[in-house]
Amino acid sequence: MQDRDIPLDTWPRRAALAHFRQMAQPAFSVTASVDVTGLRERAARHGATPWLAYHYAALEAANSIDGMRQTLTAGGTGVREFAAIHASTTVLRDDGSFGFLTLPRDPSLAAFAERAKTHLPRVRAASGDLFAADAPGDVRPETLVHMTALPWFAFTAFTHARGQGDDRPKVAFGRFTAQGERLCMPVAVDVHHALCDGVHVGRFFERLQAQLDAI
């Protein structure tokens, strides 16, 4: 599969594009809980931490949703669909600030985790510029899903910061909490409404859970 420009004259979402691209705040956010029971043990078999495992699962789920692989072009009048998307997530630094870490997509959790573990210590030790010590390689910024983890609390809603023209999907992960005999984690998904509707977010959560269960 290659990147492609979507022919809008036959695109079923062309009316949604025309409607939502005019809005000052065209994104919407949904928070739901996913089951992470046993994730720590399953992830360890792949050499991954739970943090790496749920980033991997979310990125795989996002890649399966066409709207999350798309971006607006030509001032919002066109749409390009990427063959694959990658992740950029926040890392808490040793000095109490945070930096960004690029997580390229890899179908193998073991390979995904191995690369991330190579770069994590350098990003943690960095200071100053938010991108200091990141090594994105050939990953283009427009292909990124923006992710963040807040393991200190289990939120019920979350709002992401968005700059002018920012249409990238955004995902936030919260604290693991016990619910009866299960362990659950809140996940917030924020998407641009010109590219995604509720059905896309619903499919994302279904596939995220499937990816978590399959680890």
ROKE-14727 format. One record per atom (N, C-alpha, C): residue in one letter; atom name; x, y, z. Coordinates in nm, 2 decimals, decimal comma. Atoms other than C-alpha are relative to their C-alpha. Layout:
BEGIN
A CA X Y Z $
...
//
This chain:
BEGIN
M N 0,08 -0,12 0,00 $
M CA 0,00 0,00 0,00 $
M C 0,09 0,13 0,00 $
Q N -0,07 -0,12 0,01 $
Q CA 0,12 0,35 -0,08 $
Q C -0,09 0,12 0,05 $
D N 0,08 -0,12 -0,03 $
D CA 0,01 0,70 0,03 $
D C -0,08 0,04 -0,13 $
R N 0,08 -0,04 0,12 $
R CA -0,27 0,83 -0,19 $
R C -0,08 0,12 0,03 $
D N 0,09 -0,11 -0,01 $
D CA -0,47 1,14 -0,25 $
D C -0,14 -0,05 -0,03 $
I N 0,13 0,06 0,02 $
I CA -0,84 1,06 -0,21 $
I C -0,08 0,08 -0,10 $
P N 0,09 -0,07 0,10 $
P CA -1,07 1,15 -0,51 $
P C -0,13 0,05 0,07 $
L N 0,11 -0,05 -0,08 $
L CA -1,32 1,37 -0,33 $
L C -0,14 0,00 -0,07 $
D N 0,13 0,01 0,06 $
D CA -1,59 1,36 -0,60 $
D C -0,07 -0,13 0,02 $
T N 0,07 0,13 -0,03 $
T CA -1,66 1,00 -0,51 $
T C 0,01 -0,04 0,14 $
W N -0,03 0,04 -0,14 $
W CA -1,56 1,01 -0,14 $
W C -0,13 0,02 0,08 $
P N 0,12 -0,01 -0,07 $
P CA -1,86 0,94 0,08 $
P C 0,00 0,11 0,11 $
R N -0,01 -0,10 -0,11 $
R CA -1,73 1,18 0,35 $
R C 0,02 0,14 -0,05 $
R N -0,03 -0,14 0,05 $
R CA -1,70 1,49 0,12 $
R C -0,09 0,10 0,06 $
A N 0,09 -0,09 -0,06 $
A CA -2,00 1,65 0,28 $
A C 0,05 0,04 0,14 $
A N -0,06 -0,02 -0,13 $
A CA -1,85 1,60 0,63 $
A C 0,12 0,09 -0,01 $
L N -0,12 -0,08 0,02 $
L CA -1,53 1,75 0,51 $
L C -0,03 0,14 -0,02 $
A N 0,05 -0,14 0,03 $
A CA -1,70 2,06 0,37 $
A C -0,06 0,06 0,13 $
H N 0,06 -0,05 -0,11 $
H CA -1,89 2,10 0,69 $
H C 0,10 0,03 0,12 $
F N -0,08 -0,02 -0,12 $
F CA -1,63 2,05 0,96 $
F C 0,13 0,07 -0,02 $
R N -0,12 -0,08 0,02 $
R CA -1,33 2,21 0,80 $
R C -0,02 0,15 0,02 $
Q N 0,03 -0,15 -0,03 $
Q CA -1,50 2,55 0,85 $
Q C 0,00 0,03 0,14 $
M N 0,02 -0,03 -0,14 $
M CA -1,52 2,51 1,22 $
M C 0,13 0,04 0,07 $
A N -0,12 -0,04 -0,08 $
A CA -1,28 2,68 1,47 $
A C 0,05 -0,11 0,09 $
Q N -0,04 0,11 -0,09 $
Q CA -1,28 2,37 1,69 $
Q C -0,07 -0,13 -0,06 $
P N 0,06 0,11 0,08 $
P CA -1,35 2,07 1,45 $
P C 0,03 -0,14 0,06 $
A N -0,03 0,13 -0,06 $
A CA -1,22 1,79 1,68 $
A C -0,10 -0,04 0,11 $
F N 0,08 0,05 -0,12 $
F CA -1,41 1,57 1,93 $
F C 0,08 -0,11 0,07 $
S N -0,07 0,09 -0,09 $
S CA -1,29 1,35 2,21 $
S C -0,10 -0,10 0,07 $
V N 0,08 0,11 -0,07 $
V CA -1,42 1,02 2,36 $
V C 0,09 -0,07 0,09 $
T N -0,07 0,08 -0,10 $
T CA -1,30 0,85 2,67 $
T C -0,07 -0,13 0,04 $
A N 0,06 0,13 -0,04 $
A CA -1,37 0,48 2,74 $
A C 0,11 -0,08 0,07 $
S N -0,08 0,08 -0,07 $
S CA -1,22 0,21 2,95 $
S C 0,03 -0,13 -0,08 $
V N -0,04 0,12 0,06 $
V CA -1,02 -0,09 2,82 $
V C 0,05 -0,10 0,11 $
D N -0,04 0,10 -0,09 $
D CA -0,94 -0,42 2,99 $
D C 0,15 -0,03 -0,02 $
V N -0,14 0,03 0,01 $
V CA -0,57 -0,46 3,06 $
V C 0,04 -0,11 0,10 $
T N -0,03 0,11 -0,09 $
T CA -0,59 -0,76 3,29 $
T C 0,11 -0,10 -0,06 $
G N -0,11 0,09 0,05 $
G CA -0,27 -0,97 3,26 $
G C 0,09 0,06 -0,10 $
L N -0,09 -0,06 0,11 $
L CA -0,11 -0,72 3,02 $
L C 0,15 0,00 0,04 $
R N -0,14 0,00 -0,04 $
R CA 0,20 -0,69 3,23 $
R C 0,08 -0,13 -0,03 $
E N -0,06 0,13 0,02 $
E CA 0,27 -1,06 3,22 $
E C 0,02 -0,04 -0,15 $
R N -0,01 0,03 0,14 $
R CA 0,19 -1,10 2,85 $
R C 0,10 0,09 -0,07 $
A N -0,10 -0,09 0,06 $
A CA 0,40 -0,79 2,75 $
A C 0,14 -0,05 0,03 $
A N -0,14 0,04 -0,04 $
A CA 0,70 -0,92 2,94 $
A C 0,05 -0,12 -0,09 $
R N -0,05 0,11 0,08 $
R CA 0,71 -1,23 2,72 $
R C 0,05 0,05 -0,14 $
H N -0,05 -0,06 0,12 $
H CA 0,78 -0,99 2,43 $
H C 0,11 0,10 0,03 $
G N -0,10 -0,10 -0,04 $
G CA 1,04 -0,79 2,62 $
G C -0,05 0,14 0,01 $
A N 0,06 -0,14 0,00 $
A CA 0,80 -0,50 2,66 $
A C -0,06 0,02 0,14 $
T N 0,07 -0,05 -0,12 $
T CA 0,66 -0,30 2,96 $
T C -0,14 0,02 -0,04 $
P N 0,14 -0,03 0,04 $
P CA 0,29 -0,24 2,98 $
P C -0,01 0,13 -0,07 $
W N 0,00 -0,13 0,07 $
W CA 0,36 0,12 2,87 $
W C 0,02 -0,02 -0,15 $
L N -0,03 0,02 0,14 $
L CA 0,52 0,00 2,55 $
L C -0,11 -0,08 -0,06 $
A N 0,10 0,09 0,06 $
A CA 0,25 -0,27 2,50 $
A C -0,13 0,08 -0,04 $
Y N 0,13 -0,07 0,04 $
Y CA -0,05 -0,03 2,51 $
Y C 0,03 0,10 -0,10 $
H N -0,03 -0,09 0,11 $
H CA 0,13 0,22 2,29 $
H C 0,00 -0,08 -0,13 $
Y N 0,00 0,08 0,12 $
Y CA 0,19 -0,06 2,04 $
Y C -0,14 -0,04 -0,04 $
A N 0,14 0,05 0,03 $
A CA -0,17 -0,19 2,06 $
A C -0,08 0,12 -0,06 $
A N 0,07 -0,11 0,05 $
A CA -0,31 0,16 2,01 $
A C 0,04 0,04 -0,14 $
L N -0,05 -0,04 0,13 $
L CA -0,09 0,23 1,71 $
L C -0,04 -0,10 -0,10 $
E N 0,05 0,10 0,09 $
E CA -0,18 -0,10 1,55 $
E C -0,15 0,02 -0,03 $
A N 0,14 -0,03 0,02 $
A CA -0,55 -0,02 1,61 $
A C -0,02 0,12 -0,09 $
A N 0,01 -0,12 0,08 $
A CA -0,51 0,33 1,46 $
A C 0,03 -0,03 -0,14 $
N N -0,03 0,03 0,14 $
N CA -0,35 0,19 1,15 $
N C -0,11 -0,08 -0,07 $
S N 0,11 0,07 0,06 $
S CA -0,66 -0,02 1,09 $
S C -0,12 0,08 -0,03 $
I N 0,12 -0,09 0,02 $
I CA -0,89 0,28 1,08 $
I C 0,04 0,10 -0,11 $
D N -0,04 -0,09 0,11 $
D CA -0,88 0,47 0,75 $
D C 0,00 0,14 0,03 $
G N 0,01 -0,14 -0,03 $
G CA -0,99 0,80 0,89 $
G C 0,12 0,05 0,09 $
M N -0,11 -0,04 -0,08 $
M CA -0,70 0,79 1,14 $
M C 0,13 0,00 -0,07 $
R N -0,12 0,00 0,08 $
R CA -0,45 0,74 0,86 $
R C -0,01 0,12 -0,10 $
Q N 0,02 -0,10 0,10 $
Q CA -0,58 1,05 0,68 $
Q C 0,04 0,14 0,06 $
T N -0,03 -0,14 -0,04 $
T CA -0,48 1,42 0,68 $
T C -0,06 0,09 -0,10 $
L N 0,05 -0,10 0,09 $
L CA -0,62 1,74 0,53 $
L C 0,12 0,06 -0,07 $
T N -0,10 -0,07 0,09 $
T CA -0,43 1,90 0,24 $
T C -0,06 0,12 -0,07 $
A N 0,05 -0,12 0,08 $
A CA -0,45 2,21 0,03 $
A C -0,09 0,09 0,08 $
G N 0,08 -0,09 -0,08 $
G CA -0,58 2,43 0,31 $
G C -0,13 -0,06 0,04 $
G N 0,13 0,07 -0,05 $
G CA -0,84 2,17 0,42 $
G C -0,09 -0,04 -0,11 $
T N 0,09 0,04 0,11 $
T CA -0,99 2,11 0,07 $
T C 0,03 -0,13 -0,06 $
G N -0,04 0,14 0,05 $
G CA -0,81 1,78 0,00 $
G C 0,03 -0,09 0,12 $
V N -0,03 0,10 -0,10 $
V CA -0,74 1,46 0,19 $
V C 0,10 -0,10 -0,06 $
R N -0,10 0,10 0,03 $
R CA -0,44 1,23 0,18 $
R C -0,01 -0,11 0,10 $
E N 0,00 0,12 -0,09 $
E CA -0,44 0,88 0,32 $
E C 0,14 -0,06 -0,01 $
F N -0,13 0,06 -0,01 $
F CA -0,11 0,74 0,44 $
F C -0,01 -0,15 0,01 $
A N -0,01 0,14 0,00 $
A CA -0,01 0,38 0,39 $
A C 0,02 -0,05 0,15 $
A N -0,02 0,03 -0,14 $
A CA 0,10 0,37 0,76 $
A C 0,02 0,12 0,08 $
I N -0,03 -0,11 -0,10 $
I CA 0,11 0,60 1,06 $
I C 0,08 -0,05 0,11 $
H N -0,09 0,03 -0,11 $
H CA 0,34 0,61 1,35 $
H C -0,04 0,08 0,13 $
A N 0,04 -0,07 -0,13 $
A CA 0,33 0,75 1,71 $
A C 0,12 0,09 0,05 $
S N -0,09 -0,08 -0,08 $
S CA 0,49 1,03 1,90 $
S C -0,06 0,01 0,14 $
T N 0,06 0,00 -0,14 $
T CA 0,45 1,01 2,28 $
T C 0,09 0,08 0,09 $
T N -0,07 -0,08 -0,10 $
T CA 0,55 1,21 2,58 $
T C 0,08 -0,09 0,10 $
V N -0,08 0,07 -0,09 $
V CA 0,83 1,09 2,81 $
V C 0,04 0,10 0,12 $
L N -0,04 -0,08 -0,12 $
L CA 0,89 1,22 3,17 $
L C 0,15 0,00 0,01 $
R N -0,14 -0,01 -0,01 $
R CA 1,24 1,35 3,19 $
R C 0,05 0,00 0,14 $
D N -0,06 0,00 -0,13 $
D CA 1,48 1,32 3,48 $
D C -0,01 0,13 0,07 $
D N 0,01 -0,13 -0,07 $
D CA 1,46 1,69 3,54 $
D C -0,14 0,05 0,03 $
G N 0,14 -0,04 -0,03 $
G CA 1,08 1,69 3,58 $
G C -0,08 0,06 -0,12 $
S N 0,07 -0,05 0,12 $
S CA 1,00 1,83 3,23 $
S C -0,04 -0,13 -0,08 $
F N 0,03 0,12 0,08 $
F CA 0,89 1,61 2,94 $
F C 0,06 0,03 -0,14 $
G N -0,04 -0,01 0,14 $
G CA 1,01 1,54 2,59 $
G C -0,08 -0,10 -0,09 $
F N 0,07 0,09 0,09 $
F CA 0,88 1,36 2,28 $
F C 0,09 -0,11 -0,05 $
L N -0,06 0,12 0,06 $
L CA 0,97 1,01 2,16 $
L C -0,08 -0,05 -0,11 $
T N 0,07 0,06 0,12 $
T CA 0,89 0,89 1,81 $
T C 0,00 -0,15 0,01 $
L N 0,02 0,15 0,00 $
L CA 0,76 0,53 1,80 $
L C -0,04 -0,05 -0,14 $
P N 0,04 0,05 0,14 $
P CA 0,77 0,40 1,44 $
P C -0,08 -0,13 0,01 $
R N 0,08 0,12 0,00 $
R CA 0,52 0,13 1,36 $
R C 0,09 -0,12 -0,03 $
D N -0,06 0,13 0,03 $
D CA 0,64 -0,23 1,37 $
D C -0,10 -0,10 0,03 $
P N 0,10 0,11 -0,03 $
P CA 0,41 -0,53 1,33 $
P C 0,04 -0,09 0,12 $
S N -0,04 0,09 -0,12 $
S CA 0,62 -0,71 1,60 $
S C 0,01 0,09 0,12 $
L N -0,01 -0,07 -0,13 $
L CA 0,58 -0,59 1,96 $
L C 0,14 -0,01 0,05 $
A N -0,13 0,01 -0,05 $
A CA 0,92 -0,73 2,04 $
A C 0,10 0,10 -0,07 $
A N -0,09 -0,09 0,07 $
A CA 1,09 -0,52 1,77 $
A C -0,04 0,14 0,03 $
F N 0,05 -0,13 -0,04 $
F CA 0,87 -0,22 1,85 $
F C 0,06 0,04 0,14 $
A N -0,05 -0,02 -0,14 $
A CA 0,98 -0,25 2,22 $
A C 0,15 0,02 0,00 $
E N -0,15 0,00 0,00 $
E CA 1,35 -0,31 2,14 $
E C 0,05 0,14 -0,05 $
R N -0,05 -0,13 0,05 $
R CA 1,38 0,01 1,94 $
R C -0,03 0,11 0,10 $
A N 0,04 -0,11 -0,10 $
A CA 1,19 0,22 2,20 $
A C 0,09 0,00 0,12 $
K N -0,08 0,01 -0,11 $
K CA 1,40 0,09 2,48 $
K C 0,14 0,05 -0,03 $
T N -0,13 -0,05 0,04 $
T CA 1,71 0,19 2,29 $
T C 0,00 0,15 0,01 $
H N 0,00 -0,15 0,01 $
H CA 1,60 0,56 2,26 $
H C -0,06 0,06 0,13 $
L N 0,07 -0,05 -0,12 $
L CA 1,40 0,60 2,59 $
L C 0,10 0,06 0,10 $
P N -0,09 -0,06 -0,10 $
P CA 1,70 0,66 2,82 $
P C 0,06 0,13 -0,04 $
R N -0,05 -0,13 0,05 $
R CA 1,84 0,93 2,60 $
R C -0,10 0,11 0,01 $
V N 0,10 -0,11 -0,01 $
V CA 1,51 1,12 2,59 $
V C -0,02 0,03 0,14 $
R N 0,02 -0,03 -0,15 $
R CA 1,47 1,08 2,97 $
R C 0,11 0,09 0,05 $
A N -0,12 -0,08 -0,05 $
A CA 1,82 1,23 3,02 $
A C 0,01 0,14 -0,06 $
A N -0,01 -0,12 0,07 $
A CA 1,76 1,52 2,78 $
A C -0,06 0,12 0,08 $
S N 0,06 -0,12 -0,06 $
S CA 1,66 1,88 2,87 $
S C -0,02 0,10 -0,11 $
G N 0,01 -0,10 0,10 $
G CA 1,56 2,19 2,69 $
G C -0,11 -0,03 -0,10 $
D N 0,10 0,02 0,11 $
D CA 1,39 2,15 2,35 $
D C -0,08 -0,13 0,02 $
L N 0,08 0,12 -0,02 $
L CA 1,10 1,91 2,36 $
L C 0,04 -0,12 -0,09 $
F N -0,04 0,10 0,09 $
F CA 1,24 1,72 2,07 $
F C 0,15 -0,05 0,02 $
A N -0,14 0,04 -0,02 $
A CA 1,59 1,69 2,21 $
A C 0,02 -0,15 0,03 $
A N -0,04 0,14 -0,01 $
A CA 1,74 1,34 2,18 $
A C -0,10 -0,09 -0,07 $
D N 0,09 0,09 0,07 $
D CA 1,45 1,21 1,98 $
D C 0,07 -0,04 -0,13 $
A N -0,06 0,04 0,12 $
A CA 1,55 1,01 1,67 $
A C -0,11 -0,06 -0,09 $
P N 0,11 0,04 0,08 $
P CA 1,25 1,00 1,43 $
P C 0,04 -0,07 -0,13 $
G N -0,04 0,06 0,12 $
G CA 1,45 0,87 1,14 $
G C -0,07 0,06 -0,12 $
D N 0,07 -0,05 0,12 $
D CA 1,25 0,89 0,82 $
D C -0,15 0,02 0,02 $
V N 0,14 -0,02 -0,04 $
V CA 0,91 0,92 1,01 $
V C -0,03 0,15 -0,02 $
R N 0,04 -0,13 0,03 $
R CA 0,73 1,23 0,88 $
R C -0,10 0,05 0,10 $
P N 0,09 -0,05 -0,10 $
P CA 0,55 1,46 1,13 $
P C -0,15 -0,02 -0,03 $
E N 0,14 0,01 0,04 $
E CA 0,23 1,45 0,93 $
E C -0,06 -0,14 0,01 $
T N 0,05 0,14 -0,01 $
T CA 0,21 1,07 0,97 $
T C -0,01 -0,04 0,15 $
L N 0,00 0,04 -0,14 $
L CA 0,21 1,08 1,36 $
L C -0,14 0,00 0,06 $
V N 0,10 -0,01 -0,10 $
V CA -0,05 0,99 1,61 $
V C 0,06 0,05 0,13 $
H N -0,06 -0,06 -0,13 $
H CA 0,01 1,20 1,92 $
H C -0,06 -0,07 0,12 $
M N 0,04 0,08 -0,12 $
M CA 0,00 1,00 2,24 $
M C 0,07 0,05 0,12 $
T N -0,06 -0,04 -0,13 $
T CA 0,06 1,06 2,61 $
T C -0,06 -0,09 0,10 $
A N 0,05 0,09 -0,11 $
A CA 0,03 0,86 2,93 $
A C 0,00 0,08 0,13 $
L N 0,02 -0,07 -0,14 $
L CA -0,09 0,99 3,27 $
L C -0,03 -0,11 0,10 $
P N 0,02 0,12 -0,09 $
P CA -0,03 0,69 3,50 $
P C -0,03 0,04 0,14 $
W N 0,03 -0,04 -0,14 $
W CA -0,10 0,90 3,81 $
W C -0,14 0,00 0,04 $
F N 0,15 0,00 -0,04 $
F CA -0,48 0,90 3,79 $
F C -0,08 -0,06 -0,12 $
A N 0,09 0,06 0,10 $
A CA -0,77 0,74 3,61 $
A C -0,10 0,10 -0,04 $
F N 0,09 -0,11 0,04 $
F CA -0,94 1,02 3,42 $
F C -0,13 -0,06 -0,06 $
T N 0,13 0,04 0,07 $
T CA -1,30 1,01 3,29 $
T C -0,02 0,09 -0,12 $
A N 0,01 -0,08 0,12 $
A CA -1,24 1,28 3,03 $
A C 0,14 0,06 -0,02 $
F N -0,13 -0,06 0,03 $
F CA -0,94 1,44 2,86 $
F C -0,01 0,09 -0,12 $
T N 0,00 -0,10 0,11 $
T CA -0,88 1,74 2,64 $
T C 0,15 0,02 -0,05 $
H N -0,14 -0,01 0,06 $
H CA -0,57 1,75 2,41 $
H C 0,02 0,15 -0,05 $
A N -0,04 -0,13 0,07 $
A CA -0,39 2,07 2,30 $
A C 0,00 -0,02 -0,15 $
R N -0,01 0,00 0,15 $
R CA -0,43 2,15 1,93 $
R C 0,04 0,13 -0,05 $
G N -0,04 -0,12 0,07 $
G CA -0,25 2,40 1,72 $
G C -0,09 0,03 -0,12 $
Q N 0,07 -0,03 0,13 $
Q CA -0,38 2,58 1,41 $
Q C 0,02 -0,10 -0,10 $
G N -0,01 0,09 0,11 $
G CA -0,45 2,33 1,14 $
G C 0,04 -0,14 0,04 $
D N -0,04 0,13 -0,05 $
D CA -0,37 2,03 1,36 $
D C -0,11 -0,10 -0,02 $
D N 0,11 0,10 0,02 $
D CA -0,57 1,73 1,24 $
D C 0,04 -0,14 0,04 $
R N -0,05 0,13 -0,04 $
R CA -0,36 1,45 1,39 $
R C -0,09 -0,07 0,11 $
P N 0,06 0,07 -0,11 $
P CA -0,53 1,18 1,60 $
P C 0,08 0,01 0,12 $
K N -0,07 -0,01 -0,13 $
K CA -0,45 1,20 1,97 $
K C -0,06 -0,10 0,09 $
V N 0,04 0,10 -0,09 $
V CA -0,46 0,93 2,23 $
V C 0,07 0,02 0,13 $
A N -0,06 -0,01 -0,14 $
A CA -0,41 0,95 2,61 $
A C -0,04 -0,12 0,08 $
F N 0,02 0,12 -0,08 $
F CA -0,37 0,66 2,85 $
F C 0,00 0,04 0,15 $
G N 0,00 -0,04 -0,14 $
G CA -0,46 0,68 3,22 $
G C 0,05 -0,12 0,09 $
R N -0,05 0,10 -0,10 $
R CA -0,39 0,48 3,54 $
R C -0,08 -0,13 -0,01 $
F N 0,06 0,13 -0,01 $
F CA -0,46 0,11 3,57 $
F C -0,08 0,00 0,14 $
T N 0,08 0,01 -0,12 $
T CA -0,74 0,05 3,83 $
T C -0,07 -0,13 0,00 $
A N 0,07 0,12 -0,02 $
A CA -0,90 -0,26 3,97 $
A C -0,15 0,03 -0,01 $
Q N 0,15 0,00 0,01 $
Q CA -1,27 -0,31 3,88 $
Q C -0,05 -0,15 0,02 $
G N 0,03 0,14 -0,04 $
G CA -1,38 -0,63 4,06 $
G C 0,13 -0,08 -0,02 $
E N -0,12 0,08 0,02 $
E CA -1,14 -0,90 3,94 $
E C 0,08 0,04 -0,13 $
R N -0,06 -0,04 0,13 $
R CA -1,04 -0,71 3,62 $
R C 0,08 0,13 0,03 $
L N -0,08 -0,12 -0,01 $
L CA -0,78 -0,44 3,57 $
L C -0,03 0,08 -0,13 $
C N 0,04 -0,08 0,11 $
C CA -0,89 -0,15 3,35 $
C C 0,08 0,13 -0,01 $
M N -0,07 -0,12 0,02 $
M CA -0,74 0,16 3,20 $
M C -0,08 0,10 -0,09 $
P N 0,07 -0,10 0,08 $
P CA -0,91 0,48 3,07 $
P C 0,09 0,04 -0,12 $
V N -0,07 -0,04 0,12 $
V CA -0,82 0,58 2,71 $
V C -0,08 0,11 -0,06 $
A N 0,07 -0,11 0,07 $
A CA -0,91 0,91 2,55 $
A C 0,05 0,01 -0,14 $
V N -0,03 -0,01 0,15 $
V CA -0,92 0,94 2,17 $
V C -0,06 0,14 -0,05 $
D N 0,04 -0,14 0,06 $
D CA -0,94 1,29 2,00 $
D C 0,03 0,00 -0,15 $
V N -0,02 0,00 0,14 $
V CA -0,99 1,31 1,63 $
V C -0,07 0,12 -0,07 $
H N 0,05 -0,11 0,08 $
H CA -1,07 1,57 1,36 $
H C -0,13 -0,06 -0,07 $
H N 0,13 0,05 0,05 $
H CA -1,44 1,54 1,27 $
H C -0,02 0,00 -0,15 $
A N 0,01 0,00 0,15 $
A CA -1,38 1,61 0,90 $
A C 0,05 -0,14 -0,05 $
L N -0,06 0,13 0,04 $
L CA -1,19 1,27 0,89 $
L C -0,06 -0,12 0,07 $
C N 0,05 0,11 -0,08 $
C CA -1,35 1,06 1,16 $
C C -0,14 0,04 0,07 $
D N 0,13 -0,01 -0,07 $
D CA -1,70 1,01 1,31 $
D C 0,00 -0,10 0,12 $
G N 0,00 0,09 -0,12 $
G CA -1,81 0,81 1,62 $
G C 0,02 -0,14 -0,04 $
V N -0,01 0,14 0,04 $
V CA -1,82 0,49 1,42 $
V C 0,15 -0,03 -0,01 $
H N -0,15 0,02 0,01 $
H CA -1,44 0,53 1,35 $
H C 0,06 -0,02 0,14 $
V N -0,06 0,01 -0,13 $
V CA -1,37 0,58 1,72 $
V C -0,05 -0,13 0,07 $
G N 0,05 0,12 -0,05 $
G CA -1,59 0,29 1,81 $
G C 0,08 -0,12 -0,05 $
R N -0,08 0,11 0,05 $
R CA -1,40 0,06 1,58 $
R C 0,14 0,00 0,06 $
F N -0,14 -0,01 -0,06 $
F CA -1,07 0,20 1,72 $
F C 0,00 -0,08 0,14 $
F N 0,00 0,06 -0,13 $
F CA -1,17 0,09 2,07 $
F C -0,02 -0,15 -0,01 $
E N 0,02 0,14 0,02 $
E CA -1,29 -0,25 1,95 $
E C 0,14 -0,07 -0,04 $
R N -0,12 0,06 0,05 $
R CA -0,96 -0,31 1,77 $
R C 0,12 0,02 0,10 $
L N -0,10 -0,01 -0,11 $
L CA -0,75 -0,17 2,06 $
L C -0,02 -0,11 0,10 $
Q N 0,02 0,11 -0,09 $
Q CA -0,91 -0,42 2,29 $
Q C 0,05 -0,13 -0,05 $
A N -0,04 0,12 0,07 $
A CA -0,85 -0,70 2,04 $
A C 0,16 -0,01 0,00 $
Q N -0,15 0,00 0,00 $
Q CA -0,48 -0,59 2,01 $
Q C 0,05 -0,03 0,14 $
L N -0,04 0,02 -0,14 $
L CA -0,44 -0,58 2,39 $
L C -0,01 -0,15 0,04 $
D N 0,03 0,14 -0,04 $
D CA -0,60 -0,93 2,43 $
D C 0,10 -0,09 -0,08 $
A N -0,09 0,09 0,08 $
A CA -0,37 -1,07 2,15 $
A C 0,14 0,00 0,04 $
I N -0,14 0,00 -0,05 $
I CA -0,04 -0,97 2,32 $
I C 0,03 -0,12 0,08 $
//
